[in-house]
Amino acid sequence: MAKSSADDEELRKACQAAIEGSGGSRQEIVMSIRVAKSRGIWNKSKRLSTHMAMAKPRVLALTTKYSSKGQKTKAFLRVLKHSAGEVLEPAKLYKLKHLSKVEVIPNDPSGCTFVLGFDNLRSQSVAPPQWTMRNIDDRNRLLLCILNMCKEILGRLPKVVGIDIVEMALWAKENTPTVIEQVNTQDRPAASIMTQDDLKVTVERDLVSQAEEEDMEALLGTYVMGIGEAEAFSERLKRELVALEAANVHALLESEPLIEELLQGLESASSSVDDMDEWLGIFNVKLRHMREDIESIESRNNKLEMQSINNKALIEELDKLLERLRVPSEFAACLTGGSFDEARMLQNVEACEWLTGALRTLEVPRLDPCYANMRAVKEKRAELEKLKNTFVRRASEFLRNYFASLVDFMISDKSYFSQQGQLKRPDHADLRYKCRTYARLLQHLKSLDKSCLGPLRKAYCHSLNLLLRREAREFANELRASTKASRNPTVWLEASVGSSQTMNSADTSTVSDAYAKMLTIFIPLLVDESSFFAHFMCFEVPTLVPLGAPGSLNKNASNDDLSIMDADGNDTKPGESSAELETLNEALQELLDGIQEDFYAVVDWAYKIDPLRCISMHGITERYLSGQKADAAGFVRLLLDDLEARISMQFSRFVDEACHQIEKNERNVRQIGVLSYIPRFAILATRMEQYIQGQSRDLVDQAYTKFVSIMFVTLEKIAQADPKYADIVLLENYAAFQNSLYDLANVVPTLAKFYHQASESYEQACTRHISTIIYITFEKLFQFARRIEDLMYTISPEEIPFQLGLSRTDLRKTVKSSLSGVEKSILSMSRRLQKNVTSEELLPSLWEKCKKEFLDKYETFAQLVAKIYPTESIPPATEMRDLLASM
């Protein structure tokens, strides 16, 4: 017989290691053997059919374990499989006490496939696994071991199907391989120590008795046949079996009384069984009805328990909802009829906070949507809305009256305003302190009903506007009355005014100082009021005046608890709500409207005293304007813009009047010498430069441009009134303009431009006037030269001496008549130059220009003569230069 895997000691050790490695307690391995596992398939007859396509190698191990608790031995069947790396690991564990059937599959011709049926399998619809051995010997060896362990340990045998008991007994008798004995432990007796012979004998004793075995041996001893007589032996056994059955039938027939008695007993038993079946049927119906009743009772109990839980949860939710819907009596009394005194403001604020929270808790995001349409919730929401409307109406009415009463009290007290001989700086600290008491109330009013802020803002603006206008009017009146300044002339450039009037103008710096004081006092006040109004009235806009800004009037403004907060008490970020900036500016327009008239009055008063003070006032206004942000107090910036425009308009009016005074000069009688407005303009420009502050340079430059343009145009018109003396008038006045503005032109670019323009015009007038004098004195000489120059464009130089009036004889006559008494002619030219020029300081430069111009013309004439009349001689240019130098 080939060596079986049951004798493989290595396999036994691997199984032992796998069982211990899985965390189980130590067990004794009786047998370990290799098998093939496959899954059976139920056929239509509910029998298993073999399906070998899914066969997998497995190892079956029969183990025992001694339980000290129950003082008994337990038997197990373990299934082990090969993991990655060919290492055994436990896969299944079956207890042999649940083994109910051992069945050999009849579809397997080899007889090596069998099924072990266990009565504790969860699903009987799933076919149990089939085990296929390598040969019949391995199968018999495993099954005999299983049967012996069941008999020895459990005291019973499972049902055996499909196995020939005689064949197994004969195989057990012939095959007696040695089985490794189990080792006793110190703490427990051996579970089962036996050899394979013991197993064989036990099986045989279990299958046939000793008497049956002796009869079979005697029977087999009577048939001594050869090996080839198996068919005859089989036929003989069949015949004897038939005879034996016939003898048995005969014996049965002879025992008829016994059979009848047996039948009667069977009939009685059958009747009893029928009665028992009927009783069991009745009991079954009753039990079924009882089971149904029990199930019904359990179902009702479950429903009642669920209903109880739901009712409890519902009561808890309703309690929470009722808590939300409850209106505390102290809050209701405060909202409907409480006082708004300062001492009661904390209670009012708490009531507002509660009302805001209660309204929000009844909104869908915070309230379960299933409660939103409940009648109680709707009624409570309507009640809270009514409370809100009542409180908002009462609070709004109180605040409107409160604002009016505060302002009326301040207006009625004259100590708040400037009085005769005393300028009073407006102080609104007490007003803001009292208003700050209701700042939190306004914030809650906004969260409750934002539309109520519109009338409140209008009421505050109207009341405070009266106070601000009264303060500005009283301050401006007293400021003008207390400022002492002499009135300066408004006419600077008129011809009928003497120069002494303009030279002795008084100091009017107190006028611009008064205007600066007006701005210093009221601009920061208006900015602070705008900032306070924006925060107090809950405008969500950026801070108008940064904390600690130099323009802030109230240095303790940072102590005002007026930061904009949302309904939950969180500060809102600046810049998130700049959309309200336009609304704020409209409200500020209403708050501060009318106060600009008092600023205009100060500007007009200053203009009447000294129009040039408009320059310094413009610079002061521009400095304040540049310090205001575009998104700050909008009306304050508009006010400064309007003031700047008003000052520019007044100054433009002064410039226009001065230009009109300049233009009136052309309607006077013939002007001789330097016009009066030329030196006066220099004095005016010097005074204007002294008044420039900050950004008023553009304003002054525009005035310079207009002044000088009108001056030059008027000068040209006056000069053209008498063409004979036009150049003299022009050169004298342009020279006076340059002399009077030389210092200013070096520092003022605009005047420098006009200085250069006057210089060019002066040079042109000088050139024309000198040329006229030269031509008058030496008319024949230079007329002869001009005719030669004209002919040179049409004929050659050689032909000119043959032209009529240009012969050599004509040349000699012209030279003799013009240069015979050249010293007298030059003296005559000098007298002509001095005759009508009133500015003696111009004569030296004019005479030098005249000599240079005459010498240039004479040199040109000498060159023409040398070219056209080469044989003729005239006085050389060097002689003429020496003559002019000596005179």
Disulfide bonds with the S-S distance in Angstrom:
none
